[in-house]
Amino acid sequence: MLTGGGGQDTLTGNAGADTFVIASASDSTSTHYDIVTDFDATADSFDLGLSIGDVIGTASGNINSGTFDTDLGAAINDALAGGNAALITASGGNLASEVFLVVDVDGNHQYDMGTDFVIDVKNYTGTISSSNFI
């Protein structure tokens, strides 16, 4: 079990099944998002303290660190549904190639800085789905 706290954390698992615990969206949101370096969707899981209906899609857009929240919100553009998650790929900007897992905590179908989870899933493998959340 690997646990992120307040502020930006980098979490790296080992071989085998790992559980990445982030207790509160305020611990991993906006530009203070946590980084998970090696998520394996065939073995690993996230424990965010809430259930996820589904990982409902992917979206992409230019994402820059200086305008992160605005850019992420624009990239999501209806790819997020209440109580679900989406994978957002930075297709341009100074964060190009980063993939962000965004979880809609408040159920309003959009990204809200400080309320919704944002996790940078670097080098993840497999297909992240609702079964990866406990």
C-alpha positions as CSV (number, residue, x, y, z in Angstrom):
1,M,0.0,0.0,0.0
2,L,1.4,3.4,-1.1
3,T,-0.2,6.5,0.4
4,G,-0.1,10.0,-0.9
5,G,-0.6,12.9,1.6
6,G,-1.1,16.6,1.2
7,G,0.8,18.3,-1.6
8,Q,2.3,16.6,-4.7
9,D,3.6,13.1,-4.1
10,T,5.3,10.6,-6.4
11,L,4.2,7.1,-5.8
12,T,6.0,4.1,-7.3
13,G,4.9,0.6,-6.7
14,N,6.9,-2.7,-7.0
15,A,6.3,-5.9,-8.9
16,G,3.0,-7.5,-8.1
17,A,-0.3,-5.9,-6.9
18,D,0.0,-2.4,-5.4
19,T,-2.7,-0.2,-3.9
20,F,-2.3,3.5,-4.3
21,V,-4.2,5.3,-1.5
22,I,-5.1,9.0,-1.8
23,A,-7.5,9.8,1.0
24,S,-8.9,13.1,-0.1
25,A,-9.2,15.0,-3.4
26,S,-7.6,17.9,-1.7
27,D,-4.4,15.7,-1.5
28,S,-4.3,15.3,-5.3
29,T,-5.9,18.1,-7.3
30,S,-5.1,21.0,-9.5
31,T,-1.4,21.6,-9.9
32,H,-0.7,19.7,-6.7
33,Y,-1.7,16.4,-8.3
34,D,0.0,13.2,-7.3
35,I,2.1,11.2,-9.7
36,V,1.8,7.4,-10.0
37,T,4.8,6.2,-12.0
38,D,4.0,2.6,-12.8
39,F,0.3,1.7,-12.6
40,D,-0.5,-1.7,-13.9
41,A,-4.2,-2.0,-14.6
42,T,-4.0,-5.8,-14.6
43,A,-2.8,-5.9,-10.9
44,D,-2.9,-2.5,-9.2
45,S,-5.7,-0.5,-7.7
46,F,-6.6,3.0,-6.4
47,D,-8.2,3.6,-3.0
48,L,-9.7,7.0,-3.1
49,G,-12.3,6.5,-0.4
50,L,-15.2,6.6,-2.9
51,S,-16.7,4.3,-5.5
52,I,-16.3,5.0,-9.2
53,G,-19.1,4.1,-11.5
54,D,-16.8,3.8,-14.6
55,V,-13.8,5.2,-16.4
56,I,-15.9,6.5,-19.2
57,G,-13.5,7.7,-21.8
58,T,-10.6,9.6,-22.9
59,A,-10.0,13.1,-24.1
60,S,-7.1,15.3,-25.1
61,G,-6.0,18.9,-25.4
62,N,-3.2,21.3,-24.9
63,I,-2.3,21.5,-21.2
64,N,0.2,23.9,-19.7
65,S,1.3,24.1,-16.1
66,G,0.6,27.9,-15.9
67,T,-3.1,27.4,-17.1
68,F,-3.5,23.9,-15.9
69,D,-7.0,24.0,-14.4
70,T,-8.5,25.9,-17.4
71,D,-6.7,23.7,-19.9
72,L,-7.8,20.5,-18.1
73,G,-11.4,21.7,-17.9
74,A,-11.4,22.5,-21.6
75,A,-9.8,19.1,-22.6
76,I,-12.4,17.2,-20.6
77,N,-15.3,18.9,-22.5
78,D,-18.1,16.5,-21.5
79,A,-15.9,13.4,-21.3
80,L,-16.6,13.3,-17.5
81,A,-19.8,12.1,-16.0
82,G,-20.9,12.3,-12.4
83,G,-19.2,9.8,-10.1
84,N,-17.0,8.6,-12.9
85,A,-13.5,9.1,-14.1
86,A,-11.8,9.9,-17.4
87,L,-8.3,9.8,-18.8
88,I,-7.1,13.1,-20.3
89,T,-3.9,13.1,-22.5
90,A,-2.0,16.4,-22.9
91,S,-1.6,16.5,-26.7
92,G,0.3,19.8,-26.5
93,G,1.6,22.4,-24.2
94,N,4.4,22.1,-21.8
95,L,2.8,19.0,-20.2
96,A,2.5,17.2,-23.6
97,S,2.3,13.4,-23.3
98,E,1.2,13.4,-19.7
99,V,-1.9,11.4,-19.0
100,F,-4.2,12.6,-16.1
101,L,-6.8,10.5,-14.4
102,V,-9.6,12.8,-13.3
103,V,-12.3,11.7,-10.9
104,D,-15.6,13.7,-10.7
105,V,-16.1,13.7,-6.9
106,D,-19.1,16.1,-6.7
107,G,-21.0,14.5,-9.6
108,N,-21.5,17.7,-11.6
109,H,-20.0,16.3,-14.9
110,Q,-17.1,18.7,-15.1
111,Y,-13.6,19.3,-13.6
112,D,-13.6,21.4,-10.5
113,M,-10.2,22.5,-9.1
114,G,-9.8,21.5,-5.4
115,T,-12.8,19.2,-5.5
116,D,-12.0,16.5,-8.1
117,F,-9.1,14.1,-8.0
118,V,-6.3,14.6,-10.5
119,I,-3.6,11.9,-10.8
120,D,-0.8,11.9,-13.3
121,V,-0.5,8.2,-14.4
122,K,2.9,8.1,-15.9
123,N,3.8,4.9,-17.8
124,Y,0.6,3.1,-16.9
125,T,-0.1,-0.2,-18.6
126,G,-3.4,-1.9,-19.4
127,T,-6.9,-0.4,-19.5
128,I,-7.9,1.5,-16.3
129,S,-11.5,0.6,-15.4
130,S,-13.9,0.8,-12.5
131,S,-12.5,-2.6,-11.3
132,N,-9.2,-0.8,-10.5
133,F,-10.9,1.3,-7.7
134,I,-11.6,-0.2,-4.3
